[in-house]
Amino acid sequence: MSNFTPYLERNRAFAASGAQADVPRIPFVPFKQLYLITCIDPRVEPAAVLGARLGEAIVARNIGGRVTPAIIKDLAWIVHLHENKTPNADWFEIAVIHHTDCGSGLLADDDLRAGYAARGGWDERTSLEMAVLEPSKTVQKDIAKLRSAPELAPAISDIKIGGYAYDLGTGKITTVVQPG
């Protein structure tokens, strides 16, 4: 049996429930006008931690939940669609969530970082910048990246951006930067 087998069984139950029919009509425009950026860490699952339901939000996950050039390009597309397909919507919101005890912190280890770079990963400087050691600080840096991204500049005034830190120990999310 594969590790994936139980998920195929769960999918059969999901498909039989008909829940897939209750999704946004326009692709990439979620019901709640929300784009979440968070970590790939399985301890930070938005459906469990936030109660995010199917169709409510777009969830972008990567190492550390960091704002990368790829995230910015994806957001530029989503914002463009939002502006053109939902012209009556007043705003779109981005929530950047970093968390404690993030595995990306291992990128601060000189030997691990050098080995990763040698394997073809990010260069050492980029790797070190990706490390989330203090979520409240890195989330502020990422919000600054979003606010200064030329790809988002045409619509930045219509986008609310908030920054949050999730504490794995308590299970609570703290607002670091108020959405605005």
Disulfide bonds with the S-S distance in Angstrom:
none
